[in-house]
Each structure stands twice: as structure tokens, then as C-alpha cells.
């Protein structure tokens, strides 16, 4: 199984996820979307699987700094455009297990998914 961890290197939650994967001997590749961007196909897949409301990180400073017009009338298409333009707005981490993804980091969900 090929596993990819998507996120931003300096994020504290990312560090926790990477530490957990390393400590449990899970082999994965890391995709830093600050460095390598993110493609529309992955965002579309994640939003279809989890809902754009989960994938879009509205609690982060990048989203909060948007003007009210950019935040108004959000739907999946608009949310994807915002995340493509500013990948910092994607909730992190996204762990792609091939057949499904996990959004965010909870050790118990990682344990169950990788058991």
C-alpha cells in the first residue's frame, strides 16, 4: 500500500502525524503543498469523500484574513478555488491511504486505519 501524507512541513499537527507514523514504522511519502502545490483532482476527491466543510480549514489565519466577500456564499467549487490559490487553507494533515483518506490527525484513527 502506498501512503502519502499531505500538508505543510512547519505545521505542529503535521509534526505530530509524522512522528506518529515514524514511531509506528509506517512507510509514507510526504507532499508539502506549500512547496509542490496541490492539484484540483486531489482536492475534488477529498471534498467528495469528506465534504468541503471538513477539508477547508476555516479556523486558520489564512482563511480568517480573507475579506467578507471571499468568505460569502461558499460552496464546494468556491472552496476548492480558495484552497488551490492558498493551500494553507487545506486542513492538515491529509493521509492518503490509496482507497480512502483521513483528514486531520487523531492517533486512534491512524491506529485503526493502519492496523
HELIX and SHEET records of a PDB file:
HELIX    1   1 UNK A   12  UNK A   23  1                                  12    
HELIX    2   2 UNK A   40  UNK A   50  1                                  11    
HELIX    3   3 UNK A   52  UNK A   55  1                                   4    
HELIX    4   4 UNK A   61  UNK A   64  1                                   4    
HELIX    5   5 UNK A   68  UNK A   71  1                                   4    
HELIX    6   6 UNK A   76  UNK A   85  1                                  10    
HELIX    7   7 UNK A   87  UNK A   89  5                                   3    
HELIX    8   8 UNK A  107  UNK A  114  1                                   8    
SHEET    1   A 4 UNK A  29  UNK A  32  0                                        
SHEET    2   A 4 UNK A   4  UNK A   7  1                                        
SHEET    3   A 4 UNK A  94  UNK A  96 -1                                        
SHEET    4   A 4 UNK A 101  UNK A 103 -1                                        
END                                                                             
